[in-house]
Amino acid sequence: MDYSEKIKAVQQSVGVEADGIAASKTWIAIYHQLFASVPYDLNIESIIKAVQQKIKVRVNGQASSRTWDALYYHLVPQEQVEEKSCIEEHNEIILQSMTKEVVPFALELIRLAAIENIYIKLMACAAQRGNAFGLSKHTATDQGQLDFGLVFDIGIYEKMESGAYVYRDISPLYTRVAKIGNSIGLTCAADQKTFTSIPQFELRPAWAVRMKEMDMIKELCRRKKENINLLAIL
């Protein structure tokens, strides 16, 4: 689908004439759809900036193709007849086994990547893999995060014309996904130049940023034992 077709699809979704021309009427309708209110400032650039901030793309007041891609993803309903992909079904299963504190971050990584047409498949939950996947090779930080389910792995798949998904073990898209992860508080532990190992994302609690690794692990142990949220700032 080309640029103008996405604009028309968004216009149709928000109830304005689908002419492919994003004038003020279109942006006010988009704003209303996203915020359930009319904008206080009717300056178009201000409206676009508010919309961009809402859909988490670069805020510059200019409606780039990335802005329209994100709007299309947020506002245009997917075809009801379209079945879930094998990747979506797989991810739903893996998400059920992940630590509850990590799930929102994994979902956001998948969502933001999908906006850029990058298909992420969550690999076996790192906390469940244990030594079978070489746990002993990880650092002290990794060891603690693996034990508490604060690590997960991903693979990138390319969608072919046939509709099939093909795994790519080497792709420049891994670097892009690593940057997306960093933007939401995740750290990619793989070698971002070669990605010779499965890309692994770590979630280090905000309260542990200045802590020594062993002190962080001790605190995680205490929280797990006392059933305290692993990420909460107490």
PEMOJO-V6630 format. One line per field, one symbol per residue. burial: + if it has 24 or more other ideal C-beta (glycine too) atoms within 12 Angstrom, else -. Layout:
BEGIN
burial = ???
END
This chain:
BEGIN
burial = -----++++++-++-+-----+---++++++-++----+-------++++++-++-+-----+--+++++++++++----------++-++--++--++-+++-+++-++++++++-++++++++++-+--------+--++++++++++++++++++------+-----+-++-+++-++--+++++++-+--+-+++++++++--+-------++-++--+------++---
END
